[in-house]
Amino acid sequence: MALATDSTYGYSRDNPIKVGGAKAEQGPQNERAFLDVLLGPHAEAVRYTRQGSCCRFKTSNALVMNVGLLDVYEVSYDGAAQPRILYINMYDYEVPRIPVGFTRAP
């Protein structure tokens, strides 16, 4: 998984991380699998908590009426100045990238 170069990737509802899987009933599992590979900038273990859903959008991959919602996660690690908020789209898919400020397990 490559590192993102766009500083808004994952941090903006307009540029969410697209993990897909909703139609195959694997959306939440795909979200957790993505979050589980994240590490802090110096390989710190990451903790995350789902904060809820927001931000209705149109997608042909939605389960009902072509409308999806983004899931919002609070992500932190030891030494972080403050938790970060990540937006994840479980309806659409693009090869996920690691958001700026994080790394991944080798």
ZASE-781653 format. One record per residue: residue number from 1; residue in one letter; x, y, z of N, C-alpha, C in turn. Coordinates in pm, 1 decimal, m for minus. Layout:
BEGIN
> NUM|A|X|Y|Z|X|Y|Z|X|Y|Z
...
END
This chain:
BEGIN
> 1|M|84.8|m116.7|0.0|0.0|0.0|0.0|89.6|123.3|0.0
> 2|A|65.6|210.7|m93.5|147.1|331.0|m109.7|104.1|440.3|m11.9
> 3|L|195.7|530.5|12.8|165.3|647.6|94.7|93.8|751.3|9.0
> 4|A|m8.3|815.1|63.6|m77.5|923.3|m5.7|12.8|1045.8|m10.7
> 5|T|2.5|1121.0|m116.4|76.1|1247.2|m127.0|m16.3|1366.9|m106.3
> 6|D|m146.4|1344.6|m116.5|m246.3|1449.5|m97.9|m279.2|1458.7|50.5
> 7|S|m255.6|1572.0|109.9|m275.6|1587.6|255.0|m422.9|1582.7|296.2
> 8|T|m516.0|1590.3|200.6|m658.3|1580.6|235.0|m708.1|1436.8|230.1
> 9|Y|m627.4|1345.2|175.1|m672.1|1207.4|157.9|m703.9|1142.8|293.1
> 10|G|m829.8|1102.0|306.8|m875.7|1038.7|430.4|m919.7|1137.5|537.3
> 11|Y|m869.7|1260.2|530.5|m902.1|1360.5|632.0|m1020.0|1448.4|592.0
> 12|S|m1064.7|1435.3|468.5|m1172.4|1519.5|417.6|m1287.6|1433.0|369.9
> 13|R|m1407.6|1475.0|399.1|m1523.9|1401.9|349.7|m1529.9|1404.4|197.4
> 14|D|m1460.2|1499.3|136.7|m1456.0|1507.3|m9.5|m1347.2|1418.5|m69.5
> 15|N|m1264.2|1358.7|13.0|m1153.9|1274.5|m34.1|m1134.8|1155.4|62.0
> 16|P|m1240.9|1072.4|76.9|m1233.5|962.3|173.2|m1149.6|845.4|123.2
> 17|I|m1116.1|758.3|214.5|m1047.7|632.6|182.8|m1155.8|535.7|135.4
> 18|K|m1139.9|482.0|15.9|m1243.1|397.0|m44.8|m1202.0|250.4|m34.2
> 19|V|m1265.2|179.3|60.8|m1229.7|39.1|84.3|m1330.4|m59.4|24.4
> 20|G|m1447.6|m12.5|m17.2|m1547.0|m98.4|m80.3|m1596.4|m210.7|8.8
> 21|G|m1673.5|m300.8|m53.4|m1717.5|m421.4|14.5|m1860.2|m422.9|64.6
> 22|A|m1930.6|m310.5|60.4|m2065.5|m305.6|118.8|m2160.3|m405.4|54.0
> 23|K|m2159.5|m415.3|m78.4|m2252.9|m505.9|m146.4|m2226.1|m652.0|m112.2
> 24|A|m2103.0|m685.3|m82.0|m2067.0|m822.7|m43.4|m2073.1|m841.1|108.4
> 25|E|m2131.8|m743.4|177.7|m2143.3|m744.9|323.8|m2007.6|m753.6|392.6
> 26|Q|m1907.4|m689.4|331.7|m1772.7|m687.6|388.7|m1722.4|m546.0|413.7
> 27|G|m1811.1|m446.3|402.7|m1768.9|m307.7|419.8|m1703.3|m279.6|554.5
> 28|P|m1770.9|m309.2|666.9|m1708.1|m283.9|796.5|m1578.9|m365.1|815.5
> 29|Q|m1579.4|m487.6|766.9|m1458.7|m570.5|775.5|m1344.0|m507.7|695.9
> 30|N|m1373.9|m453.9|578.0|m1270.7|m387.8|497.7|m1218.1|m262.5|567.7
> 31|E|m1307.7|m189.5|634.0|m1264.7|m70.7|707.6|m1165.9|m109.3|818.1
> 32|R|m1203.2|m209.5|896.0|m1115.3|m251.9|1006.0|m983.7|m309.3|954.2
> 33|A|m988.3|m384.7|845.3|m865.0|m440.2|788.1|m771.2|m327.6|746.0
> 34|F|m827.1|m220.4|688.4|m744.8|m105.7|650.8|m685.4|m39.8|775.3
> 35|L|m768.8|m10.5|873.3|m722.2|57.0|994.5|m620.6|m26.9|1070.8
> 36|D|m633.4|m158.3|1063.8|m541.6|m246.9|1135.9|m398.9|m244.4|1080.6
> 37|V|m378.9|m198.6|958.0|m242.0|m191.7|904.1|m176.1|m56.1|929.7
> 38|L|m254.5|40.3|977.1|m196.5|172.7|1003.1|m105.7|170.3|1125.6
> 39|L|0.7|247.3|1117.3|90.1|273.4|1229.8|112.9|423.2|1237.0
> 40|G|154.6|471.5|1352.7|191.7|611.3|1365.9|317.3|640.2|1284.1
> 41|P|360.9|765.4|1280.8|474.4|803.7|1197.1|606.6|736.1|1234.4
> 42|H|616.6|688.0|1358.5|738.1|618.2|1403.1|704.7|474.6|1441.8
> 43|A|609.4|416.3|1367.8|565.6|277.3|1385.8|491.9|252.9|1517.4
> 44|E|430.2|356.3|1573.1|349.5|339.6|1694.5|221.8|262.7|1661.2
> 45|A|178.5|179.8|1754.6|50.5|110.2|1739.4|m62.2|214.0|1737.0
> 46|V|m162.3|187.9|1654.6|m273.9|280.5|1636.2|m398.6|224.3|1704.0
> 47|R|m474.2|314.8|1763.9|m604.7|281.6|1821.2|m710.1|358.8|1741.3
> 48|Y|m824.7|297.0|1720.8|m930.3|367.9|1647.9|m1066.6|335.7|1706.9
> 49|T|m1155.1|433.4|1694.6|m1292.1|420.0|1742.3|m1384.3|479.4|1637.2
> 50|R|m1484.8|402.2|1599.8|m1583.2|453.2|1504.6|m1668.7|557.2|1574.9
> 51|Q|m1677.9|675.5|1515.0|m1754.4|784.8|1574.1|m1896.8|791.7|1520.9
> 52|G|m1922.7|722.4|1409.7|m2055.5|724.8|1349.1|m2044.7|740.3|1199.8
> 53|S|m2155.8|778.4|1139.0|m2161.6|797.5|993.8|m2204.0|939.9|963.9
> 54|C|m2168.9|983.9|846.5|m2206.5|1119.1|804.7|m2206.2|1127.8|652.2
> 55|C|m2239.8|1241.2|605.2|m2203.6|1285.2|471.5|m2263.8|1199.8|359.6
> 56|R|m2393.0|1207.7|344.8|m2461.2|1132.9|238.2|m2400.0|1164.5|102.3
> 57|F|m2389.9|1061.3|17.9|m2340.6|1081.3|m118.0|m2404.2|978.0|m210.3
> 58|K|m2406.8|1009.0|m337.2|m2462.9|918.6|m437.3|m2357.2|817.0|m479.2
> 59|T|m2399.9|690.1|m488.4|m2312.2|584.0|m537.9|m2397.6|469.8|m589.9
> 60|S|m2358.7|414.8|m700.5|m2431.1|300.5|m756.2|m2404.2|174.1|m675.0
> 61|N|m2310.9|178.5|m583.0|m2276.6|63.3|m499.6|m2351.0|60.4|m366.2
> 62|A|m2439.9|156.2|m345.0|m2516.5|161.1|m220.0|m2617.1|47.3|m214.5
> 63|L|m2658.5|14.0|m95.7|m2754.9|m92.8|m76.8|m2898.8|m44.3|m94.7
> 64|V|m2922.2|85.2|m70.5|m3056.4|141.5|m79.3|m3053.4|276.4|m150.2
> 65|M|m3132.9|289.9|m254.3|m3158.3|417.3|m321.5|m3034.2|491.6|m368.9
> 66|N|m2925.7|422.8|m399.8|m2802.9|485.4|m450.7|m2745.6|592.2|m358.1
> 67|V|m2766.3|574.7|m227.8|m2713.2|669.8|m129.7|m2625.0|594.8|m30.3
> 68|G|m2503.3|646.1|m11.5|m2412.0|590.6|87.1|m2380.5|692.8|194.2
> 69|L|m2320.9|645.3|301.0|m2273.6|732.1|409.0|m2127.2|698.8|436.0
> 70|L|m2049.6|798.9|470.3|m1911.3|775.6|510.0|m1907.9|735.8|656.4
> 71|D|m1815.4|649.6|692.3|m1791.7|619.2|832.7|m1677.5|706.0|881.9
> 72|V|m1691.8|754.4|1003.5|m1596.2|846.7|1063.0|m1525.8|775.2|1177.9
> 73|Y|m1392.9|774.3|1173.9|m1312.5|709.2|1278.1|m1219.1|810.1|1342.1
> 74|E|m1209.2|802.4|1474.8|m1108.6|877.2|1548.4|m988.8|783.8|1565.1
> 75|V|m872.7|829.0|1520.5|m752.5|745.8|1519.9|m645.0|815.8|1602.1
> 76|S|m581.0|739.1|1691.7|m474.6|798.1|1773.9|m364.8|695.4|1797.1
> 77|Y|m256.8|742.7|1851.9|m143.5|658.1|1888.7|m68.1|729.5|2000.1
> 78|D|10.6|655.8|2077.3|86.6|716.5|2186.1|177.3|825.3|2130.4
> 79|G|173.3|941.1|2192.3|256.4|1052.8|2150.8|188.0|1147.2|2053.3
> 80|A|70.2|1112.8|2005.3|m1.6|1201.1|1912.4|m48.2|1325.5|1987.3
> 81|A|m31.9|1440.6|1925.8|m76.0|1564.7|1987.8|m226.9|1563.2|2009.8
> 82|Q|m299.2|1506.1|1916.6|m444.0|1491.0|1926.8|m488.6|1381.9|1830.9
> 83|P|m604.1|1320.8|1857.0|m653.7|1218.7|1765.1|m682.2|1280.6|1628.6
> 84|R|m677.5|1198.0|1527.0|m710.8|1242.4|1392.0|m841.7|1177.6|1350.5
> 85|I|m914.2|1246.6|1265.5|m1041.3|1196.1|1214.7|m1020.2|1150.2|1070.7
> 86|L|m1058.0|1024.3|1043.1|m1049.7|969.9|908.1|m1189.4|937.5|857.7
> 87|Y|m1212.9|966.8|729.7|m1338.6|937.6|662.3|m1317.0|818.5|569.9
> 88|I|m1405.5|716.7|583.9|m1390.3|594.6|504.6|m1520.8|562.2|432.1
> 89|N|m1506.9|530.4|303.5|m1617.8|495.7|214.9|m1614.7|344.6|194.1
> 90|M|m1716.4|272.9|244.9|m1719.2|128.1|229.0|m1801.7|85.0|107.6
> 91|Y|m1847.0|179.3|27.3|m1928.6|146.9|m89.6|m1845.7|141.3|m217.7
> 92|D|m1757.0|235.7|m233.2|m1675.6|244.8|m353.8|m1534.7|197.5|m322.7
> 93|Y|m1462.9|157.1|m427.4|m1328.0|103.4|m404.1|m1225.8|169.9|m495.4
> 94|E|m1115.6|205.7|m436.1|m990.6|242.3|m502.7|m881.5|180.6|m416.5
> 95|V|m772.1|146.6|m475.4|m663.6|89.9|m395.1|m632.1|190.8|m284.5
> 96|P|m652.0|151.2|m158.6|m628.6|245.1|m48.6|m481.1|284.4|m38.2
> 97|R|m461.1|407.3|10.3|m327.0|458.3|37.7|m319.6|492.5|186.4
> 98|I|m201.1|505.8|235.0|m178.5|542.3|375.0|m184.4|695.0|385.9
> 99|P|m274.3|749.1|468.8|m285.2|894.4|481.2|m155.9|957.9|533.9
> 100|V|m133.0|1079.8|491.9|m18.4|1157.6|539.0|m18.3|1157.7|691.8
> 101|G|96.5|1134.9|751.4|109.3|1132.8|896.9|106.0|993.7|956.8
> 102|F|79.1|894.1|873.3|79.1|755.1|919.0|179.4|675.0|835.7
> 103|T|210.2|557.1|884.7|289.6|459.5|809.0|211.4|329.4|815.4
> 104|R|273.0|221.7|768.5|205.0|92.7|773.8|299.2|m15.7|817.4
> 105|A|240.2|m123.6|862.2|320.7|m239.4|900.3|391.0|m295.2|776.5
> 106|P|515.2|m343.6|791.2|587.5|m396.5|674.4|524.9|m523.9|620.8
END
